[in-house]
Amino acid sequence: MKLEDFTDKEQKEINDGLSTAEISDKEAGDKILALVPDGWIKKIPFFVRKHSTTKTIERIANDYPELFALTKKEGELPEKEREELRKIITDIFREKMEKHNIK
């Protein structure tokens, strides 16, 4: 995907520098990103990857605070919650990838 593939507004944001979220717990963020299907993150253009991943984690933290709190605990996530988070993050990434024509 090239810069020209984005809308004019998106190109301006990319050139200005996209916003990123401050993740309070990097390990929690890593646990969540580990649930993304293999190779999906690499499909996101490198110049928007950090914006995309941090904003997705921030969205999960805001929309699902009880699940995000579980990711902050040491050790593995319980199976039920891990699968719930996997579905949530996969749906978010699928939605965004379709929106931006990333295959």
N, CA and C of each residue as an Amber inpcrd file, in Angstrom:
protein
   309
   0.8390000  -1.1680000   0.0000000   0.0000000   0.0000000   0.0000000
   0.8880000   1.2380000   0.0000000   0.5180000   2.1770000  -0.8200000
   1.2990000   3.3960000  -0.9620000   0.5350000   4.5730000  -0.3800000
   1.2440000   5.6560000  -0.1480000   0.6400000   6.8620000   0.4180000
  -0.5140000   7.3550000  -0.4520000  -0.3910000   7.2230000  -1.7520000
  -1.4220000   7.6860000  -2.6800000  -2.7220000   6.8960000  -2.5520000
  -2.6690000   5.7260000  -1.9340000  -3.8590000   4.8880000  -1.7580000
  -4.7990000   5.4390000  -0.6890000  -4.3310000   6.3920000   0.0900000
  -5.1230000   6.9790000   1.1590000  -5.8430000   8.2320000   0.6610000
  -6.8990000   8.6090000   1.3720000  -7.6230000   9.8350000   1.0160000
  -6.7290000  11.0400000   1.2840000  -7.1140000  12.1880000   0.7210000
  -6.3230000  13.4070000   0.9280000  -6.1990000  13.7340000   2.4130000
  -7.2920000  13.5810000   3.1540000  -7.2710000  13.8590000   4.5970000
  -6.2910000  12.9220000   5.3060000  -6.3520000  11.6350000   4.9500000
  -5.4540000  10.6560000   5.5750000  -4.0010000  10.9440000   5.2070000
  -3.7570000  11.3400000   3.9600000  -2.3930000  11.6790000   3.5440000
  -1.8530000  12.8640000   4.3370000  -2.7080000  13.8520000   4.5770000
  -2.2940000  15.0140000   5.3710000  -1.9440000  14.5780000   6.7950000
  -2.7830000  13.7130000   7.3970000  -2.5120000  13.2290000   8.7530000
  -1.2140000  12.4360000   8.7950000  -0.9890000  11.6210000   7.7730000
   0.2410000  10.8230000   7.7200000   1.4490000  11.7440000   7.6350000
   1.3620000  12.7290000   6.7690000   2.4820000  13.6650000   6.6130000
   2.7010000  14.5090000   7.8630000   1.6270000  14.8580000   8.5570000
   1.7390000  15.6450000   9.7820000   2.1950000  14.7970000  10.9580000
   2.0600000  13.5160000  10.8260000   2.3870000  12.6070000  11.9120000
   1.1150000  12.1780000  12.6080000   0.8120000  10.9280000  12.5080000
  -0.4160000  10.4070000  13.0990000  -0.3210000  10.3710000  14.6110000
  -1.4530000  10.5710000  15.2340000  -1.4820000  10.4960000  16.6910000
  -1.3260000   9.0490000  17.1370000  -0.7610000   8.8780000  18.2840000
  -0.6540000   7.5490000  18.8840000  -1.1760000   7.6480000  20.3040000
  -1.6050000   6.5250000  20.8060000  -2.1150000   6.4810000  22.1680000
  -0.9800000   6.1400000  23.1180000  -1.0610000   6.6740000  24.3160000
  -0.1140000   6.3140000  25.3650000  -0.6870000   5.0970000  26.0840000
   0.0060000   3.9880000  25.9820000  -0.4510000   2.7500000  26.6130000
   0.1880000   2.6720000  27.9980000  -0.6640000   2.6050000  29.0170000
  -0.1750000   2.6280000  30.3960000   0.5810000   1.3600000  30.7620000
   0.2490000   0.2520000  30.1170000   0.8920000  -1.0210000  30.4410000
   1.2950000  -1.7050000  29.1400000   2.5760000  -1.6000000  28.8020000
   3.0690000  -2.1500000  27.5440000   2.8580000  -3.6550000  27.4710000
   3.0330000  -4.3650000  28.5720000   2.8340000  -5.8160000  28.5760000
   1.3850000  -6.1710000  28.2610000   0.4450000  -5.3900000  28.7790000
  -0.9710000  -5.6170000  28.4790000  -1.2210000  -5.4210000  26.9910000
  -0.6340000  -4.3730000  26.4290000  -0.7600000  -4.1260000  24.9970000
  -0.1780000  -5.2540000  24.1700000   0.9680000  -5.7610000  24.6030000
   1.6010000  -6.8790000  23.8890000   0.7330000  -8.1270000  23.9330000
   0.0970000  -8.3710000  25.0750000  -0.7960000  -9.5310000  25.1990000
  -1.9670000  -9.4150000  24.2210000  -2.4970000  -8.2100000  24.1000000
  -3.6300000  -7.9930000  23.1940000  -3.1800000  -8.1460000  21.7430000
  -2.0630000  -7.5400000  21.3800000  -1.5830000  -7.6270000  19.9970000
  -1.1920000  -9.0480000  19.6120000  -0.8100000  -9.8610000  20.5810000
  -0.4720000 -11.2550000  20.3020000  -1.6890000 -12.0390000  19.8260000
  -2.8780000 -11.5170000  20.0750000  -4.1100000 -12.1960000  19.6740000
  -4.5120000 -11.8990000  18.2310000  -3.8520000 -10.9350000  17.5990000
  -4.1450000 -10.5860000  16.2040000  -3.6650000 -11.7520000  15.3250000
  -4.4830000 -12.1500000  14.3400000  -4.0580000 -13.2440000  13.4550000
  -2.6820000 -12.9800000  12.8390000  -1.9140000 -14.0500000  12.6640000
  -0.5550000 -13.9570000  12.1220000  -0.5220000 -13.1840000  10.8080000
   0.4050000 -12.2590000  10.7210000   0.6440000 -11.5210000   9.4920000
  -0.2260000 -10.2930000   9.2790000  -1.2870000 -10.1340000  10.0440000
  -2.1790000  -8.9880000   9.8230000  -1.4900000  -7.6660000  10.1230000
  -0.7320000  -7.6150000  11.1950000  -0.0770000  -6.3490000  11.5570000
   0.9420000  -5.9630000  10.4860000   1.6270000  -6.9440000   9.9110000
   2.6140000  -6.6480000   8.8740000   1.9650000  -6.1430000   7.5910000
   0.6780000  -6.3970000   7.4060000  -0.0340000  -5.8960000   6.2270000
  -0.3280000  -4.4000000   6.3360000  -0.2950000  -3.8830000   7.5510000
  -0.5540000  -2.4630000   7.7700000   0.7070000  -1.6970000   7.3690000
   0.5800000  -0.6860000   6.5250000   1.7720000   0.0720000   6.1100000
   2.5610000   0.5700000   7.3220000   3.8750000   0.4780000   7.2320000
   4.7390000   0.7850000   8.3650000   4.5150000   2.1860000   8.9170000
   4.1380000   3.1400000   8.0590000   4.0190000   4.5230000   8.5180000
   2.7340000   4.7870000   9.2940000   1.8150000   3.8330000   9.3410000
   0.6020000   3.9960000  10.1520000   0.4610000   2.8770000  11.1820000
   1.4150000   1.9670000  11.2170000   1.3180000   0.7820000  12.0820000
   1.2330000   1.1350000  13.5630000   2.0970000   2.0260000  14.0380000
   2.0900000   2.3810000  15.4620000   0.7760000   3.0680000  15.8330000
   0.3200000   3.9770000  14.9760000  -0.9630000   4.6420000  15.1950000
  -2.0700000   3.5950000  15.2860000  -2.0960000   2.6920000  14.3470000
  -3.1510000   1.6820000  14.2850000  -3.1610000   0.7800000  15.5220000
  -2.0160000   0.2870000  15.8960000  -1.9660000  -0.6520000  17.0250000
  -2.2320000   0.0350000  18.3570000  -1.6380000   1.2080000  18.5810000
  -1.8490000   1.8630000  19.8760000  -3.2810000   2.3530000  20.0280000
  -3.8600000   2.8680000  18.9400000  -5.2390000   3.3440000  19.0090000
  -6.2150000   2.1740000  19.2090000  -5.9000000   1.0200000  18.6490000
  -6.7490000  -0.1590000  18.8480000  -6.6920000  -0.6130000  20.3020000
  -5.5070000  -0.6340000  20.8780000  -5.3750000  -1.0040000  22.2900000
  -6.1130000   0.0110000  23.1640000  -5.9730000   1.2890000  22.8510000
  -6.6710000   2.3300000  23.5970000  -8.1920000   2.1320000  23.4910000
  -8.6570000   1.7940000  22.3140000 -10.0980000   1.5550000  22.1090000
 -10.5880000   0.3850000  22.9520000  -9.8130000  -0.6740000  22.9940000
 -10.1830000  -1.8250000  23.8120000 -10.1810000  -1.4450000  25.2850000
  -9.1710000  -0.6960000  25.7170000  -9.0870000  -0.2680000  27.1180000
 -10.3040000   0.5760000  27.5070000 -10.7610000   1.4320000  26.5930000
 -11.9090000   2.2930000  26.8790000 -13.2430000   1.5580000  26.7770000
 -13.3790000   0.7040000  25.7760000 -14.6530000   0.0240000  25.5310000
 -14.8460000  -1.2380000  26.3700000 -13.7450000  -1.8660000  26.7500000
 -13.8060000  -3.1280000  27.5010000 -12.8500000  -3.0690000  28.7000000
 -13.0960000  -2.1710000  29.6520000 -12.1470000  -1.9820000  30.7560000
 -11.9310000  -3.2430000  31.5990000 -12.9680000  -4.0620000  31.7590000
 -12.8080000  -5.2770000  32.5650000 -11.8810000  -6.2780000  31.8770000
 -11.9580000  -6.3920000  30.5530000 -11.0470000  -7.2860000  29.8290000
  -9.6330000  -6.7200000  29.8160000  -9.5180000  -5.4120000  29.6410000
  -8.1980000  -4.7980000  29.6460000  -7.5270000  -4.9730000  31.0040000
  -8.3030000  -4.8740000  32.0710000  -7.7520000  -5.0670000  33.4170000
  -7.1650000  -6.4690000  33.5720000  -7.8030000  -7.4510000  32.9460000
  -7.2830000  -8.8240000  33.0170000  -5.9340000  -8.9520000  32.3130000
  -5.7250000  -8.1790000  31.2560000  -4.4530000  -8.2680000  30.5370000
  -3.3050000  -7.6860000  31.3560000  -3.6230000  -6.8500000  32.3300000
  -2.5910000  -6.2510000  33.1770000  -2.0620000  -7.2280000  34.2260000
  -2.8450000  -8.2800000  34.4860000  -2.4020000  -9.2610000  35.4800000
  -1.2910000 -10.1210000  34.9080000  -0.4180000 -10.5490000  35.7850000
   0.6960000 -11.3760000  35.3780000   0.2040000 -12.7460000  34.9430000
   0.8800000 -13.3300000  33.9810000   0.5320000 -14.6710000  33.5160000
  -0.4210000 -14.6480000  32.3320000  -0.8320000 -15.8640000  31.9620000
  -1.7160000 -16.0370000  30.8080000  -3.1290000 -15.5700000  31.1110000
  -3.8140000 -15.1670000  30.0460000  -5.2250000 -14.8070000  30.1750000
  -6.0670000 -16.0750000  30.2730000  -7.1540000 -16.0400000  31.0310000
  -8.0600000 -17.1830000  31.0570000  -8.6090000 -17.4380000  29.6490000
  -8.8510000 -18.6990000  29.3150000  -9.2640000 -19.1070000  27.9670000
 -10.4730000 -18.3260000  27.4480000 -11.5160000 -18.2270000  28.2660000
 -12.7500000 -17.5550000  27.8410000 -12.4780000 -16.0960000  27.4760000
 -11.7730000 -15.3930000  28.3230000 -11.4850000 -13.9880000  28.0990000
 -10.5110000 -13.7950000  26.9290000  -9.5440000 -14.7160000  26.7980000
  -8.5970000 -14.6430000  25.6850000  -9.3360000 -14.7500000  24.3460000
 -10.2920000 -15.6940000  24.2670000 -11.0470000 -15.8620000  23.0260000
 -11.9690000 -14.6660000  22.7630000 -12.5290000 -14.0960000  23.8220000
 -13.3650000 -12.9080000  23.6800000 -12.5360000 -11.7300000  23.1480000
 -11.3550000 -11.5360000  23.7290000 -10.4610000 -10.4720000  23.2590000
  -9.9810000 -10.7280000  21.8360000  -9.7020000 -11.9920000  21.5150000
  -9.2590000 -12.3410000  20.1670000 -10.3310000 -11.9490000  19.1430000
 -11.5900000 -12.2370000  19.4600000 -12.6870000 -11.8980000  18.5580000
 -12.8100000 -10.3740000  18.4230000 -12.7200000  -9.6760000  19.5430000
 -12.8460000  -8.2070000  19.5280000 -11.7530000  -7.5780000  18.6680000
 -10.5070000  -7.9360000  18.9160000  -9.4070000  -7.2950000  18.1790000
  -9.4060000  -7.7230000  16.7180000  -9.7750000  -8.9670000  16.4340000
  -9.8580000  -9.4160000  15.0480000 -10.9350000  -8.6430000  14.3010000
 -12.0890000  -8.4400000  14.9490000 -13.1700000  -7.6770000  14.3210000
 -12.7530000  -6.2270000  14.0620000 -12.0540000  -5.6210000  15.0270000
 -11.5980000  -4.2350000  14.8580000 -10.6160000  -4.1510000  13.6870000
  -9.6370000  -5.0480000  13.6590000  -8.6510000  -5.0250000  12.5800000
  -9.3030000  -5.3190000  11.2330000 -10.2200000  -6.2860000  11.1880000
 -10.9100000  -6.6070000   9.9340000 -11.6700000  -5.3800000   9.4200000
 -12.3830000  -4.7050000  10.3160000 -13.1420000  -3.5030000   9.9540000
 -12.2230000  -2.4270000   9.3840000 -11.1210000  -2.1600000  10.0720000
 -10.1990000  -1.1060000   9.6320000  -9.4840000  -1.4890000   8.3330000
  -9.1330000  -2.7550000   8.1980000  -8.4440000  -3.2010000   6.9870000
  -9.3750000  -3.1180000   5.7790000 -10.6350000  -3.4570000   5.9640000
 -11.6000000  -3.3360000   4.8720000 -11.8140000  -1.8660000   4.5180000
 -11.9060000  -1.0220000   5.5290000 -12.1120000   0.4090000   5.3110000
 -10.9870000   1.0060000   4.4510000  -9.7690000   0.5550000   4.6920000
  -8.6070000   1.1090000   3.9990000  -8.1150000   0.2060000   2.8520000
  -8.9440000  -0.7640000   2.4620000  -8.6260000  -1.6680000   1.3510000
  -7.2920000  -2.3790000   1.5220000  -7.0250000  -2.8600000   2.7200000
  -5.8200000  -3.6390000   2.9870000  -6.2200000  -5.1010000   2.9410000
  -5.5610000  -5.8510000   2.0870000  -5.9160000  -7.2640000   1.9210000
  -4.8300000  -8.1680000   2.4400000
